[in-house]
Amino acid sequence: MMIALTIFVLAYIGIITEKINRAIVACGGGLLMLLGGITTTDSAFMNHVDWNTIALLFSMMILVSITSQNGLFEYIAIHLAQQVQGKPLPLLAVIGTLTAIGSALLDNVTTVLLLVPITLTLTKILKITSTPFLVTVILASNIGGTATLIGDPPNIMIGQAVDHLDFNDFLYNLAPVVVVIYAVIISALLFFFRKRLTVDDAHRQSLLKIDANQYLKKGPLLYKSSAVLLMTIAGFLLHPILHTELTNIAMAGAVLLLLITQKEHRVEEVFESIEWVTLFFFMGLFILIGGLEEVGIIDEVARAILLYTDGDLPKTSLVILWGAGILSAFLDNIPFVAAMIPVITEFSGYGMTNLDPLWWSLALGSCLGGNGTLIGASANVVVAGLALKDKQEVKFIDFLKIGLPVVFLSLIISTVYIYFRYLLPYY
């Protein structure tokens, strides 16, 4: 247990300091878990690496890579910026709102893969720093993804584990508080970034004069890639009806697009544009967290939270909310939720007949807590990877300074919501 914890802490320090590429640090830490006998190779790759997440990311990267070749994202970006006259604060609000809505209707990883290229294009045209926009995309993706069953991986896991909770239940119980949290957070971000976001009038005028159509490369590739991308998005929206996993839908879209565009793009060229650093960072991180799971650290933390509450439903609900929120900020929220699901299920044996408040607390805490650090949620890592590839680095500490206050504010609002909607009758 001490060896596993030491390896994790050292790897975490390496990720925070950013002296070495985060993928090398994560994979190195995962390798030490294997060499130290904390976990086996079979267990690491069969049990701990979430291949659904890896495959979903890989598939969406293929879709976005091919689609971006026809200038569609640049076309959308310029139209979007021109609608708000190139003013940075309204543009920040628009991008944040699009991210939040997209993350609720699709999933937050897919949404940031689509919107980050647009965001980077806009900031280059306006010659302003991209950091406030990228930070807003991360925060909005995790907040928006909290609203629905398919929006964030923790919600998908909870929905699969609890038979009576469907898409509409998540929407009905989580969307109201998500709307309030997003309104508060986006207002705070606009106030916080107001002095950093100024655009030279000459750059703004040059943006307004651009003909967006000149970026759009009309032809077979445009129609093929747009059609497949829309079909994939439709598949995500129809996920509850189709009864197939999101990963399967994404892989089907990626393979279909590769098949019908092989004359326009060689497969080797498409694979060269994949964010391999991000994918390997995820694999290393999954093995690192898997090592903590293997020695029982995560499970002990989860049980300690529940033992502390002594079976009292209101107290248990709020402790899960805050415990999940704080821990998910520093650990990846996926393995934490995986550890908590069976523990919460066991509470039905202790006389708790209504576990729904605990599920909503776990969903809110784990999804919103992902905003705490750059490795708190999948979408965060993807945005950081895309930015790094474009030489627009989002630093760990800089994000931490904004992310942690956002998490605490989100959890305070969630506490009030959970208390008055679900827990008041128990007092």
MIBA-196554 format. One record per residue (C-alpha): residue in one letter; x, y, z. Coordinates in nm, 4 decimals. Layout:
N
(site "A", (X, Y, Z))
...
This chain:
427
(site "M", (0.0000, 0.0000, 0.0000))
(site "M", (0.2815, 0.2420, 0.0885))
(site "I", (0.4715, 0.1599, -0.2319))
(site "A", (0.1610, 0.2233, -0.4434))
(site "L", (0.0872, 0.5492, -0.2638))
(site "T", (0.4503, 0.6659, -0.3006))
(site "I", (0.4502, 0.5934, -0.6752))
(site "F", (0.1202, 0.7778, -0.7185))
(site "V", (0.2356, 1.0838, -0.5204))
(site "L", (0.5655, 1.1055, -0.7122))
(site "A", (0.3824, 1.0751, -1.0446))
(site "Y", (0.1329, 1.3389, -0.9371))
(site "I", (0.4158, 1.5766, -0.8452))
(site "G", (0.5677, 1.5138, -1.1880))
(site "I", (0.2379, 1.5962, -1.3578))
(site "I", (0.1933, 1.9149, -1.1535))
(site "T", (0.5466, 2.0479, -1.2101))
(site "E", (0.5227, 1.9787, -1.5866))
(site "K", (0.9016, 1.9464, -1.6156))
(site "I", (0.8509, 1.6240, -1.8106))
(site "N", (0.5717, 1.5493, -2.0585))
(site "R", (0.2649, 1.4325, -1.8619))
(site "A", (0.2230, 1.1214, -2.0785))
(site "I", (0.5779, 1.0056, -1.9970))
(site "V", (0.5179, 1.0674, -1.6256))
(site "A", (0.1850, 0.8808, -1.6231))
(site "C", (0.3161, 0.5870, -1.8256))
(site "G", (0.6324, 0.5790, -1.6121))
(site "G", (0.4230, 0.5698, -1.2959))
(site "G", (0.2087, 0.2929, -1.4408))
(site "L", (0.5219, 0.0965, -1.5300))
(site "L", (0.6508, 0.1313, -1.1718))
(site "M", (0.3190, -0.0109, -1.0498))
(site "L", (0.3870, -0.3145, -1.2698))
(site "L", (0.7556, -0.3487, -1.1800))
(site "G", (0.6768, -0.3060, -0.8101))
(site "G", (0.4312, -0.5946, -0.8195))
(site "I", (0.1395, -0.3695, -0.7226))
(site "T", (-0.0601, -0.4994, -1.0174))
(site "T", (-0.0002, -0.7469, -1.2968))
(site "T", (0.0139, -0.6749, -1.6682))
(site "D", (-0.3039, -0.8745, -1.7281))
(site "S", (-0.4889, -0.6943, -1.4499))
(site "A", (-0.3628, -0.3522, -1.5590))
(site "F", (-0.4691, -0.3880, -1.9206))
(site "M", (-0.7782, -0.6030, -1.8726))
(site "N", (-0.9281, -0.4516, -1.5576))
(site "H", (-0.7910, -0.1028, -1.4998))
(site "V", (-0.7413, 0.0623, -1.8388))
(site "D", (-1.0858, 0.1837, -1.9480))
(site "W", (-1.0697, 0.0810, -2.3138))
(site "N", (-1.4197, 0.2191, -2.3734))
(site "T", (-1.2891, 0.5666, -2.2954))
(site "I", (-0.9716, 0.5126, -2.5010))
(site "A", (-1.1685, 0.3791, -2.8003))
(site "L", (-1.4239, 0.6610, -2.7772))
(site "L", (-1.1464, 0.9220, -2.7724))
(site "F", (-0.9591, 0.7535, -3.0586))
(site "S", (-1.2721, 0.7296, -3.2726))
(site "M", (-1.3745, 1.0918, -3.2159))
(site "M", (-1.0192, 1.2075, -3.2912))
(site "I", (-1.0446, 1.0332, -3.6297))
(site "L", (-1.3823, 1.1953, -3.7014))
(site "V", (-1.2628, 1.5413, -3.5990))
(site "S", (-0.9299, 1.5050, -3.7830))
(site "I", (-1.0910, 1.4211, -4.1177))
(site "T", (-1.3756, 1.6705, -4.0804))
(site "S", (-1.1356, 1.9531, -3.9927))
(site "Q", (-0.9549, 1.9110, -4.3275))
(site "N", (-1.2435, 2.0707, -4.5169))
(site "G", (-1.2416, 2.3965, -4.3197))
(site "L", (-1.5820, 2.3357, -4.1594))
(site "F", (-1.4653, 2.4284, -3.8098))
(site "E", (-1.2981, 2.7486, -3.9315))
(site "Y", (-1.6173, 2.8377, -4.1184))
(site "I", (-1.8279, 2.7910, -3.8051))
(site "A", (-1.5724, 2.9761, -3.5921))
(site "I", (-1.5666, 3.2877, -3.8077))
(site "H", (-1.9464, 3.3005, -3.8370))
(site "L", (-1.9736, 3.2634, -3.4602))
(site "A", (-1.7261, 3.5430, -3.3919))
(site "Q", (-1.8905, 3.7750, -3.6446))
(site "Q", (-2.2299, 3.7295, -3.4787))
(site "V", (-2.0921, 3.8867, -3.1598))
(site "Q", (-1.8930, 4.1487, -3.3536))
(site "G", (-1.5624, 3.9969, -3.2450))
(site "K", (-1.6121, 4.1109, -2.8852))
(site "P", (-1.4209, 3.8719, -2.6565))
(site "L", (-1.6505, 3.8609, -2.3522))
(site "P", (-1.9709, 3.7838, -2.5468))
(site "L", (-1.7672, 3.5314, -2.7480))
(site "L", (-1.6504, 3.3664, -2.4246))
(site "A", (-2.0125, 3.3366, -2.3095))
(site "V", (-2.1249, 3.1923, -2.6447))
(site "I", (-1.8459, 2.9320, -2.6570))
(site "G", (-1.9090, 2.8350, -2.2939))
(site "T", (-2.2833, 2.7967, -2.3529))
(site "L", (-2.2316, 2.5909, -2.6703))
(site "T", (-1.9909, 2.3676, -2.4788))
(site "A", (-2.2345, 2.3180, -2.1903))
(site "I", (-2.5273, 2.2335, -2.4193))
(site "G", (-2.3153, 2.0077, -2.6385))
(site "S", (-2.1763, 1.8252, -2.3358))
(site "A", (-2.5286, 1.7546, -2.2110))
(site "L", (-2.6628, 1.6299, -2.5455))
(site "L", (-2.3535, 1.4410, -2.6604))
(site "D", (-2.0780, 1.3775, -2.4086))
(site "N", (-1.8190, 1.6230, -2.2809))
(site "V", (-1.5197, 1.4545, -2.4472))
(site "T", (-1.6820, 1.4600, -2.7915))
(site "T", (-1.7907, 1.8203, -2.7412))
(site "V", (-1.4452, 1.9518, -2.6540))
(site "L", (-1.2944, 1.7607, -2.9472))
(site "L", (-1.5313, 1.9530, -3.1739))
(site "L", (-1.5100, 2.2955, -3.0085))
(site "V", (-1.1437, 2.3337, -2.9117))
(site "P", (-1.0248, 2.3615, -3.2762))
(site "I", (-1.2885, 2.6337, -3.3293))
(site "T", (-1.1776, 2.8155, -3.0150))
(site "L", (-0.8100, 2.8070, -3.1108))
(site "T", (-0.8914, 2.9376, -3.4594))
(site "L", (-1.0867, 3.2318, -3.3178))
(site "T", (-0.8185, 3.3358, -3.0711))
(site "K", (-0.5563, 3.3299, -3.3464))
(site "I", (-0.7654, 3.5515, -3.5717))
(site "L", (-0.8343, 3.7997, -3.2910))
(site "K", (-0.4737, 3.7685, -3.1636))
(site "I", (-0.5802, 3.7201, -2.8003))
(site "T", (-0.4754, 3.4642, -2.5400))
(site "S", (-0.6587, 3.1349, -2.5698))
(site "T", (-0.6248, 3.0358, -2.2014))
(site "P", (-0.9490, 3.1984, -2.0732))
(site "F", (-1.1442, 3.0332, -2.3549))
(site "L", (-0.9867, 2.6904, -2.3033))
(site "V", (-1.0453, 2.7084, -1.9269))
(site "T", (-1.4079, 2.8059, -1.9919))
(site "V", (-1.4500, 2.5127, -2.2329))
(site "I", (-1.3194, 2.2706, -1.9679))
(site "L", (-1.5399, 2.4062, -1.6899))
(site "A", (-1.8506, 2.4297, -1.9096))
(site "S", (-1.8008, 2.0770, -2.0460))
(site "N", (-1.7979, 1.9205, -1.6997))
(site "I", (-2.0891, 2.1307, -1.5741))
(site "G", (-2.3011, 2.0676, -1.8839))
(site "G", (-2.2107, 1.6981, -1.8890))
(site "T", (-2.3511, 1.6627, -1.5378))
(site "A", (-2.7062, 1.7256, -1.6622))
(site "T", (-2.7713, 1.3996, -1.8485))
(site "L", (-2.7014, 1.0273, -1.8389))
(site "I", (-2.4729, 1.0406, -2.1447))
(site "G", (-2.3001, 1.3697, -2.0623))
(site "D", (-2.0183, 1.2439, -1.8407))
(site "P", (-1.8659, 0.8954, -1.7858))
(site "P", (-1.9616, 0.8826, -1.4119))
(site "N", (-2.3272, 0.9351, -1.5059))
(site "I", (-2.3069, 0.6585, -1.7669))
(site "M", (-2.1633, 0.4233, -1.5030))
(site "I", (-2.4352, 0.5108, -1.2502))
(site "G", (-2.7060, 0.4737, -1.5137))
(site "Q", (-2.5768, 0.1285, -1.6066))
(site "A", (-2.5559, 0.0193, -1.2417))
(site "V", (-2.9006, 0.1416, -1.1274))
(site "D", (-3.1742, -0.0228, -1.3346))
(site "H", (-3.4589, 0.2143, -1.2523))
(site "L", (-3.2731, 0.5325, -1.3508))
(site "D", (-3.3089, 0.6269, -1.7180))
(site "F", (-3.2171, 0.9259, -1.9368))
(site "N", (-3.5231, 1.1273, -1.8300))
(site "D", (-3.4535, 1.0675, -1.4595))
(site "F", (-3.1064, 1.2208, -1.4915))
(site "L", (-3.2442, 1.5143, -1.6896))
(site "Y", (-3.5273, 1.5774, -1.4416))
(site "N", (-3.3125, 1.5508, -1.1293))
(site "L", (-2.9815, 1.7042, -1.2386))
(site "A", (-3.0562, 1.9565, -1.5146))
(site "P", (-3.2236, 2.2187, -1.2873))
(site "V", (-2.9241, 2.2576, -1.0562))
(site "V", (-2.6817, 2.2396, -1.3516))
(site "V", (-2.8542, 2.5402, -1.5135))
(site "V", (-2.8145, 2.7403, -1.1919))
(site "I", (-2.4496, 2.6368, -1.1441))
(site "Y", (-2.3613, 2.7199, -1.5040))
(site "A", (-2.5263, 3.0641, -1.4843))
(site "V", (-2.3293, 3.1461, -1.1671))
(site "I", (-1.9963, 3.0120, -1.2962))
(site "I", (-2.0102, 3.1752, -1.6412))
(site "S", (-2.0974, 3.5077, -1.4771))
(site "A", (-1.8001, 3.4698, -1.2429))
(site "L", (-1.5683, 3.3809, -1.5339))
(site "L", (-1.6802, 3.6838, -1.7361))
(site "F", (-1.6060, 3.9066, -1.4354))
(site "F", (-1.2712, 3.7371, -1.3658))
(site "F", (-1.1431, 3.7552, -1.7248))
(site "R", (-1.2876, 4.0983, -1.8118))
(site "K", (-0.9510, 4.2811, -1.7924))
(site "R", (-0.7504, 4.0078, -1.9675))
(site "L", (-0.9740, 3.9933, -2.2716))
(site "T", (-0.9264, 4.3024, -2.4829))
(site "V", (-0.9154, 4.3055, -2.8614))
(site "D", (-0.7470, 4.5622, -3.0799))
(site "D", (-1.0153, 4.7286, -3.2934))
(site "A", (-0.8094, 4.6709, -3.6070))
(site "H", (-0.8053, 4.2937, -3.5434))
(site "R", (-1.1773, 4.2988, -3.4727))
(site "Q", (-1.2512, 4.4839, -3.7960))
(site "S", (-1.0308, 4.2495, -3.9929))
(site "L", (-1.2309, 3.9577, -3.8530))
(site "L", (-1.5608, 4.1171, -3.9553))
(site "K", (-1.4333, 4.1646, -4.3116))
(site "I", (-1.3350, 3.7994, -4.3548))
(site "D", (-1.5483, 3.5953, -4.5915))
(site "A", (-1.6087, 3.2717, -4.4012))
(site "N", (-1.6866, 3.0898, -4.7261))
(site "Q", (-1.3243, 3.1120, -4.8371))
(site "Y", (-1.2257, 2.8723, -4.5573))
(site "L", (-1.4828, 2.6137, -4.6634))
(site "K", (-1.3416, 2.3591, -4.9083))
(site "K", (-1.6531, 2.2400, -5.0878))
(site "G", (-1.6304, 1.8939, -5.2364))
(site "P", (-1.6930, 1.5232, -5.1700))
(site "L", (-1.4861, 1.5270, -4.8487))
(site "L", (-1.6981, 1.8044, -4.6968))
(site "Y", (-2.0261, 1.6255, -4.7647))
(site "K", (-1.9014, 1.2823, -4.6632))
(site "S", (-1.7382, 1.3941, -4.3357))
(site "S", (-2.0260, 1.6240, -4.2388))
(site "A", (-2.2830, 1.3517, -4.3075))
(site "V", (-2.0963, 1.0895, -4.1027))
(site "L", (-2.0336, 1.3346, -3.8174))
(site "L", (-2.4040, 1.4263, -3.8056))
(site "M", (-2.4983, 1.0574, -3.8174))
(site "T", (-2.2645, 0.9867, -3.5263))
(site "I", (-2.4093, 1.2747, -3.3236))
(site "A", (-2.7605, 1.1496, -3.4040))
(site "G", (-2.6503, 0.8069, -3.2829))
(site "F", (-2.5419, 0.9590, -2.9528))
(site "L", (-2.8765, 1.1360, -2.9134))
(site "L", (-3.0637, 0.8132, -2.9924))
(site "H", (-2.8412, 0.6137, -2.7547))
(site "P", (-3.1280, 0.5322, -2.5125))
(site "I", (-3.3358, 0.3970, -2.8020))
(site "L", (-3.0608, 0.2122, -2.9879))
(site "H", (-2.9422, 0.0316, -2.6724))
(site "T", (-2.5811, 0.0281, -2.7864))
(site "E", (-2.2786, 0.1809, -2.6167))
(site "L", (-2.1557, 0.5270, -2.7137))
(site "T", (-1.8159, 0.3775, -2.7948))
(site "N", (-1.9707, 0.1441, -3.0539))
(site "I", (-2.1464, 0.4374, -3.2211))
(site "A", (-1.8248, 0.6417, -3.2307))
(site "M", (-1.6196, 0.3501, -3.3687))
(site "A", (-1.8806, 0.2830, -3.6363))
(site "G", (-1.8660, 0.6483, -3.7430))
(site "A", (-1.4851, 0.6498, -3.7497))
(site "V", (-1.4540, 0.3275, -3.9515))
(site "L", (-1.7245, 0.4381, -4.1967))
(site "L", (-1.5560, 0.7756, -4.2524))
(site "L", (-1.2144, 0.6131, -4.3023))
(site "L", (-1.3704, 0.3749, -4.5532))
(site "I", (-1.5494, 0.6327, -4.7680))
(site "T", (-1.2694, 0.8949, -4.7635))
(site "Q", (-0.9699, 0.6727, -4.8331))
(site "K", (-0.9337, 0.8280, -5.1797))
(site "E", (-0.9101, 1.1791, -5.0316))
(site "H", (-0.6932, 1.0872, -4.7302))
(site "R", (-0.4571, 0.7994, -4.6712))
(site "V", (-0.5295, 0.6181, -4.3454))
(site "E", (-0.1665, 0.6627, -4.2400))
(site "E", (-0.2034, 1.0415, -4.2669))
(site "V", (-0.5154, 1.0381, -4.0506))
(site "F", (-0.3444, 0.8283, -3.7825))
(site "E", (-0.0505, 1.0725, -3.7766))
(site "S", (-0.2903, 1.3479, -3.6628))
(site "I", (-0.4230, 1.1481, -3.3644))
(site "E", (-0.3485, 1.2896, -3.0167))
(site "W", (-0.1361, 0.9922, -2.9135))
(site "V", (0.0121, 1.1832, -2.6178))
(site "T", (-0.3367, 1.2260, -2.4702))
(site "L", (-0.4274, 0.8600, -2.5261))
(site "F", (-0.1082, 0.7321, -2.3627))
(site "F", (-0.1521, 0.9753, -2.0743))
(site "F", (-0.4943, 0.8217, -2.0112))
(site "M", (-0.3578, 0.4673, -2.0232))
(site "G", (-0.0810, 0.5517, -1.7769))
(site "L", (-0.3251, 0.7333, -1.5481))
(site "F", (-0.5679, 0.4388, -1.5503))
(site "I", (-0.2877, 0.2014, -1.4461))
(site "L", (-0.1740, 0.4440, -1.1737))
(site "I", (-0.5252, 0.4653, -1.0290))
(site "G", (-0.5633, 0.0897, -1.0810))
(site "G", (-0.2619, 0.0357, -0.8544))
(site "L", (-0.4367, 0.2321, -0.5789))
(site "E", (-0.7485, 0.0222, -0.6374))
(site "E", (-0.5463, -0.2997, -0.6321))
(site "V", (-0.4080, -0.2372, -0.2818))
(site "G", (-0.7486, -0.1197, -0.1565))
(site "I", (-0.6758, 0.2508, -0.1029))
(site "I", (-0.9706, 0.3836, -0.3058))
(site "D", (-1.2084, 0.1256, -0.1623))
(site "E", (-1.0964, 0.2105, 0.1935))
(site "V", (-1.1521, 0.5808, 0.1283))
(site "A", (-1.5013, 0.5089, -0.0042))
(site "R", (-1.5911, 0.2872, 0.2922))
(site "A", (-1.4484, 0.5361, 0.5416))
(site "I", (-1.6781, 0.8043, 0.4024))
(site "L", (-1.9815, 0.5832, 0.4521))
(site "L", (-1.8764, 0.4477, 0.7923))
(site "Y", (-1.8288, 0.8045, 0.9156))
(site "T", (-2.1957, 0.8821, 0.8457))
(site "D", (-2.3200, 0.5865, 1.0533))
(site "G", (-2.5973, 0.5094, 0.8048))
(site "D", (-2.7779, 0.8449, 0.8358))
(site "L", (-2.9214, 0.9248, 0.4896))
(site "P", (-2.8933, 1.3072, 0.4920))
(site "K", (-2.5440, 1.2977, 0.6392))
(site "T", (-2.4378, 1.0190, 0.4036))
(site "S", (-2.5704, 1.2075, 0.1020))
(site "L", (-2.3820, 1.5283, 0.1814))
(site "V", (-2.0605, 1.3463, 0.2721))
(site "I", (-2.0752, 1.1579, -0.0590))
(site "L", (-2.1372, 1.4855, -0.2450))
(site "W", (-1.8374, 1.6623, -0.0895))
(site "G", (-1.6160, 1.3533, -0.0679))
(site "A", (-1.6734, 1.2717, -0.4346))
(site "G", (-1.6262, 1.6364, -0.5303))
(site "I", (-1.2935, 1.6798, -0.3523))
(site "L", (-1.1464, 1.3400, -0.4412))
(site "S", (-1.2578, 1.3606, -0.8049))
(site "A", (-1.0641, 1.6849, -0.8364))
(site "F", (-0.7348, 1.5062, -0.7676))
(site "L", (-0.8099, 1.1531, -0.8880))
(site "D", (-0.9775, 1.0603, -1.2134))
(site "N", (-1.3491, 1.0434, -1.1276))
(site "I", (-1.4092, 0.7191, -1.3211))
(site "P", (-1.2332, 0.4740, -1.0840))
(site "F", (-1.3687, 0.6556, -0.7774))
(site "V", (-1.7261, 0.6166, -0.9006))
(site "A", (-1.6535, 0.2521, -0.9855))
(site "A", (-1.5465, 0.1975, -0.6232))
(site "M", (-1.8445, 0.3863, -0.4769))
(site "I", (-2.1242, 0.2172, -0.6749))
(site "P", (-2.1078, -0.1233, -0.4975))
(site "V", (-2.0655, 0.0460, -0.1588))
(site "I", (-2.3785, 0.2589, -0.2060))
(site "T", (-2.5675, -0.0454, -0.3316))
(site "E", (-2.4801, -0.2267, -0.0053))
(site "F", (-2.6607, 0.0439, 0.1921))
(site "S", (-2.9945, -0.1084, 0.0949))
(site "G", (-2.9048, -0.3838, 0.3404))
(site "Y", (-2.8783, -0.1306, 0.6240))
(site "G", (-3.2407, -0.0220, 0.6079))
(site "M", (-3.2062, 0.2568, 0.3486))
(site "T", (-3.5044, 0.2129, 0.1186))
(site "N", (-3.4505, 0.5257, -0.0942))
(site "L", (-3.0977, 0.5433, -0.2336))
(site "D", (-3.1749, 0.7978, -0.5058))
(site "P", (-3.0424, 1.0996, -0.3075))
(site "L", (-2.7098, 0.9145, -0.2752))
(site "W", (-2.6924, 0.8508, -0.6503))
(site "W", (-2.7627, 1.2156, -0.7321))
(site "S", (-2.5035, 1.3244, -0.4755))
(site "L", (-2.2450, 1.0902, -0.6276))
(site "A", (-2.3244, 1.2125, -0.9809))
(site "L", (-2.3027, 1.5813, -0.8874))
(site "G", (-1.9904, 1.5416, -0.6743))
(site "S", (-1.7910, 1.3298, -0.9201))
(site "C", (-1.8855, 1.5260, -1.2342))
(site "L", (-1.8495, 1.8749, -1.0865))
(site "G", (-1.5396, 1.7774, -0.8887))
(site "G", (-1.3674, 1.6988, -1.2177))
(site "N", (-1.3247, 2.0742, -1.2650))
(site "G", (-1.0714, 2.0918, -0.9803))
(site "T", (-0.7541, 1.9996, -1.1716))
(site "L", (-0.6363, 1.9263, -1.5244))
(site "I", (-0.6519, 1.5515, -1.4585))
(site "G", (-0.9832, 1.5518, -1.2732))
(site "A", (-1.1893, 1.4497, -1.5769))
(site "S", (-1.1397, 1.3087, -1.9253))
(site "A", (-1.2436, 1.6299, -2.1020))
(site "N", (-0.9787, 1.8297, -1.9115))
(site "V", (-0.6980, 1.6053, -2.0341))
(site "V", (-0.8257, 1.6168, -2.3922))
(site "V", (-0.8399, 1.9988, -2.3966))
(site "A", (-0.4920, 2.0249, -2.2468))
(site "G", (-0.3602, 1.7805, -2.5080))
(site "L", (-0.5184, 1.9666, -2.8007))
(site "A", (-0.3882, 2.2986, -2.6689))
(site "L", (-0.0366, 2.1607, -2.6223))
(site "K", (-0.0349, 2.0307, -2.9799))
(site "D", (-0.1239, 2.3834, -3.0951))
(site "K", (0.1464, 2.5311, -2.8658))
(site "Q", (-0.1189, 2.6931, -2.6443))
(site "E", (-0.0369, 2.5273, -2.3126))
(site "V", (-0.2803, 2.5306, -2.0213))
(site "K", (-0.0640, 2.5069, -1.7101))
(site "F", (-0.1655, 2.2785, -1.4231))
(site "I", (-0.1233, 2.5388, -1.1474))
(site "D", (-0.2948, 2.8174, -1.3429))
(site "F", (-0.5982, 2.5963, -1.3973))
(site "L", (-0.5931, 2.4818, -1.0336))
(site "K", (-0.6293, 2.8422, -0.9148))
(site "I", (-0.9538, 2.8753, -1.1073))
(site "G", (-1.0785, 2.5170, -1.0965))
(site "L", (-1.0787, 2.4619, -0.7199))
(site "P", (-1.2869, 2.7748, -0.6375))
(site "V", (-1.5305, 2.6706, -0.9133))
(site "V", (-1.5615, 2.3242, -0.7572))
(site "F", (-1.6300, 2.4615, -0.4084))
(site "L", (-1.8880, 2.7093, -0.5394))
(site "S", (-2.0552, 2.4328, -0.7433))
(site "L", (-2.0663, 2.2004, -0.4405))
(site "I", (-2.2168, 2.4710, -0.2194))
(site "I", (-2.4985, 2.5262, -0.4712))
(site "S", (-2.5436, 2.1485, -0.5032))
(site "T", (-2.5627, 2.1138, -0.1252))
(site "V", (-2.8497, 2.3630, -0.1058))
(site "Y", (-3.0256, 2.1869, -0.3941))
(site "I", (-2.9822, 1.8345, -0.2539))
(site "Y", (-3.0913, 1.9455, 0.0940))
(site "F", (-3.4142, 2.1198, -0.0069))
(site "R", (-3.5179, 1.8784, -0.2832))
(site "Y", (-3.4338, 1.5432, -0.1266))
(site "L", (-3.3202, 1.5622, 0.2360))
(site "L", (-3.5535, 1.8096, 0.4095))
(site "P", (-3.8218, 1.5442, 0.4838))
(site "Y", (-3.5616, 1.3371, 0.6755))
(site "Y", (-3.4825, 1.6118, 0.9275))
